[in-house]
Amino acid sequence: MSKGYTAILFISDFVSTMIAFFSVYWLRYGSGIFPVDIELYLNDLWLPALFIYLYWLIFYFYNGLYHLPEAPSRTDENVKVFKATSYGVIILFLITFDTFNPLSPGRLILLIYWLAQLGITILFRSIILSVRHKQLMKGIGLTPGFIVGCNPRGYEIYKKILQFPALGYKILGFIATDDEDCREDSYEGVPLIGHLNDIAALIRKYQVRQLVIAFDRDKHDKVLDVINKAADTRVGMKILPDMYDIISGLARTQQIYGIPLIDINPGIMQPWEKAVKRLFDVLISVLVLLVFLPFGLLLALLIKLDSRGPVFYTQERLGLYGKPFKIIKFRSMKHDVGEPGEKVILTTKDDERVTRIGKFIRRYRLDEVPQMINVLKGDMSIIGPRPDMPKLTEQLEKQIPLYRHRMKVKPGITGWAQISVPYPQTREEVIEKFNCDIYYIENMSLKLDLKIILNTIVIMFSGSGT
């Protein structure tokens, strides 16, 4: 959903929370229905009301109520509001529970407050989502997309999308594979816009945000091709259920208006978790750089004395969606160990290219500390798959299907692969590391990040870095 609608939801929840709070205040202290033990004035309640709003804001963020799909279901969203509000009131009930007077009027007031908060919030949000629904029915605010597959299945999906505009999609064209015989240049006025080999360029040109993959059953191998070719773009993907086995583990089932589609690589982390993760990245990187500064100056001197060459080593790596950036590390290898254009050679445990001081800093992962600057700049996160060199990525994606899938999240200084697998020296070990990266992407959470950090600290102090 657009940022404008998200802002409206924030305002709506603020208004509904204020109405519920002050309505219950009037019922308790101004209606005369309940006995009044103390006298509260309206002017004294604005600060508590703001705290209550922040309380609900946290609960609604946690339950994903501000992270809506382009065409949200009013029923599904209202169920989420019900669950979030109920959990919040249960916690308020436990916090304010009086063991000596469990049936006090406050218990009844809390029940009334739950009904008020729930009812008003659902009412306001339903109005907003109904307006959104009507706009979609009129063709306003639709998500631009392509159907990948110039075949009867693709045409059938297009008819369904045309029949139900509230799905939220505006199909700009069809994408054909090289082996599809598309005799017509268009279908019902929608053009054949290009071929699979050009899909990344077409996505950027037409600013497409959604792909619907509709291949015939004998072309399932093409699904991986689409995922790889669109890996560097910010586009969502949906496939038909009988292709699920191809990308099992990277998908989430969704059924809309009788169209059974599956989301490929849906966002695992909630928006609030992403915000906390970024805040954590900034705070930790600033703290580490400040604390490490004195030792870093000494380390820089030792590197300079140990071998000729610069203190820092910079190299182009691929970041989020394949965007190149310069990674910064303390130099741990001999200067000019490689020639441009040669095949990338992976670092091994006893690599002869590593200097004497380099062995020490690599063992305790001290060479990675300057990458905190990359984290501050936003090129990297503290936790994530390690960023690869373009040449290495080019080599590995020829051998490992979906290798570019690693770039769907920000690269990290450390990750699940780094605490799980030693330096890869065989193709099997490279694949094992890739599988660890995919595991992290599929299970991203703040809890998993904390587990990785604790294990990384243990590895650093034990000197058993991978």
ABEGO torsion letter per residue (X at the ends): XBAAAAAAAAAAAAAAAAAAAAAAAAAAAAAGABBBABBBBAAAAAAAAAAAAAAAAAAAAAAGAABBBABBBAAAAAAAAAAAAAAAAAAAAAAABBAABAABAAAAAAAAAAAAAAAAAAAAAAAAAAAAAAAAAAGBGBBBBBBBEBBAAAAAAAAAAAABAAAGBBBAEBBBBAABBBABABBGGBBBAEBAAAAAAAAAAAGBABBBBBBBAAAAAAAAAAAAAAAABBBBBBBBAAAAAAABGABBBBBBGGBBBBBBGBBABBAAAAAAAAAAAAAAAAAAAAAAAAAAAAAAAAAAAABBEBABBBBBBBBBGGBBBBBBBBBABBBGABBBGBBBBBBBAABAABBAAAAAAAAAGAAAAAAAAAAAAGABBABEBBBBBAAAAAAAAAABBGAAAAAABBBBABBAAAAABBBBABAAAAAAAAAAAAAAAAABBAAAAAAAAAAAAAAAAAGABX
